[in-house]
């Protein structure tokens, strides 16, 4: 699911895509995701690069 998440950013230093939310998650968030039966990111949001253009029109 990460491929189309709007929080996925390309890091030029590592030449990989990384999740920008991972930098602000605390230990409670990580523990909750590790122990949930369903392994879904609570911060997942579908990236829509045309959302801003639609608002301008």
Secondary structure, 3 states (H helix, E strand, C coil): CHHHECCEEEECCCCEEEEHHHHCCCHHHHHHHHHCCCCCCCCCCECCCCHHHHHHC
